């Protein structure tokens, strides 16, 4: 029996079981970010609340996918790349979902009815980073399109830098122009959650870049 045959014996029958799970998780994040953009651009409070409820449900779905990844890690002796990278990528994608849901939850609980340009812009940047995240994840299954993955990761880093700038400007404007301290705190927490969602996209990109280096 050849060494390759022995290796194949230990590989799970569906050796790519992790990739569909990653793709489902990334797609779920894109859906959440898309709904968030729709919510912050809606002038109808009832519509916004319904959209926020959808985000809640999708965040729970994301948790289930992440749990399934961890179950598969426990069941499979051989994995397509390092186990710590699988865990880190699943956790980073889940963190993106958590912060999108966190931002939406604050908007709902704080009864925000004025979504300023900064909130809308950060929501759009979160969606943009999520789309690039999904594109990169879809290329992971065979690692043949390394350039495409690297390009998506570069775009995510660029979006995160833009989000940092928008966040800093938004907070500066709050301290300059907002006279209501409670309102200032509400907006700052929402902005912070949105900016952190793009940070988590960057974390996921960093994991994928690490995978590329190790498997090049």
N, C-alpha and C positions, 0 to 999 in steps of 0.2 A: 504494500500500500504506500503510495507516495505521500510526501509531507503535506501537499495540498489537499489530498483526500482526507488525511487525518484532521486537518484544520476544518474542512467542510463538515466533518462528522460532528464536531463540537459546536458549529455555528447553528443557531436556531433555524428551524425550517423556513420561517419568514425572517430572514436575517436583517431585513430592512424595516422591522416592526416599528422602530423609533421614528423613522422619517415621516410616515403618515401622521403620527401623533404630533410631531413638531409642526407640520404643515397645518393641522387642525388648530393648534394653539395659536399660531401666527395669524391664520385666517380669522380666528375668533377676535383677536386684538384689532385687526383692521375693521371688522364689523362694529366693534365697540367704539372705535375712534370715529368711524363714519357717522354713527348715531349721535355721538357727542357733538360733532360739528353741526349736525342737523338741529340738535337741541339748542345750542347757543345762538343759532341764527333764526330761531322761531320766536314769534311775538305772542304765541298762544300759550298761556300757563298750563292749561290742561294737556296740550300736546307735549310740552316739555316734560311734564311729570310722567306721562306714558313712556316717553323715550328714556327717561332715567330708570324706570322700572325694567325696561328691556336691557339696559346696561347691567343692572343688578343680576338679572338672570344669566346673561352671558358671562359675567365674572364667575358665577358659580360653575358654569360649564367649563371655563378655563381651569378652575381648581380641580375638576374631575379629570381633565386631560393630564394635568401635571401629576396627579395621583397615579394615573395609569402608567405614566413614564417611570415613576418610582417603583411601581409594581413590576414592570418589565425588567428594570435594572436588577431587582432581586431574583427574578426567575432565570435570567440569561447569563451564562458564564462568559460567552464571547459577545462583545459589543462592537458596532461599526467603528467607533473611536473611543478615546479614553472615557472611562465611566464618570470621572469628575467633570469632564467637559459636557457630557450628556446631562448630568445633574445641574451644572451651572447654566446651561442654555435653557433648560426647562424652567428653572427658577427665575431667570432673567425675563423670559417671555411672560411668565406668570406675574412678575412684578409690574410689567407694563400694564397688564390688565388691572392689577390692584390699584394703581395710581389713577388710571382713567376712571375707574369706578369710584375711587376716593374723591376725585374732583367733582364728578357728577353728584355724588352723595352730599357733598358740602353745598353745592349749588341748590340742591333740593331742601336740605335742612335749614340753610340760612335764608331761604326764601328770596334768593337773588332774582330781581326782575329786570335789571339793567346790565346786559352783557356788553361790556365795552370792547373797543377794538383790540385791546391786549389779550383779553380772554379768548376772543374769536381767533386771533392770530396764533396764539399758543395751541388752541384746539386744532387748527389747520396744520401746524407744524407736527403735532403729535400724530395726526393722520398720515402725513407725508412720511415721517420716520417709520411708522407702522407698515406702510406699503412697501418701503424699501427693505424692512425687516422680513416681510413675507417673501419678497423676491429672492433674497439671499437664502432663506431657509429652504425654499423649493429647489435650489441648486445643490444642496448638501448631499442629496441621495447618491450621487456618483462622483462628486468632486472633479468632474471633467471640465466644468466651466468655472475654473478658479477665478478668472478675470471678472466674471459677472458678480461673483460673491464679493470679491474685493471692492469692486466699484460700488455695490450697494452699501457696503460698510463705510466707504468713504463718504457717500451721500448722507448716511445716518449721522456721521460725525459732524458734517457740515450743518445739518438741520439742528443738531444739538447745540452747536455754537450760535446759530441764529436764535434759538429758544433762550439761551443764556442772555443774549443781548435784549430780546423783547422783555424778558422777566425783569432784568435790571432797570430798564427804562420804565416799565410798568410800576415797579415799586417806588422808583424815584418820583413818578407822577403822583402816586398815592400820597407820599409824604409832603409833596409840594402843594397839592390842591384839595385833598380830602380832609374836611374839618371834623367829620364824625369818626371818632376813634373806633367804635364798634364796627362800623362799616369798613373802615380801613383794615381791621384785623380779618374780617370775613373775606375781603377781596385778596388779601395777601396769602391767606391759606389756600384759596382756590388756585391762584396763580402758581404758588409753590408746588401744588400737586401736579398741575399740568406740566410745569418745567421738569419735575422729577420723572414724569412718564417718558420724556425724551431722553433723560439720563439713563433710564432703564433700557431703552432701545439701544443706546450706545454701549451699555454693558453687554447686551446680547451680541452686538457687533464685535466687541472685543473677544468674546468667547469664540465666535466663528473665525475670527482672524487667527486665534490660537490653534484652532482645529486645522486651518489651512497650513500653518507652519509645521505642525506635527505630522501632517499626512501628505505633504508635498512630494 
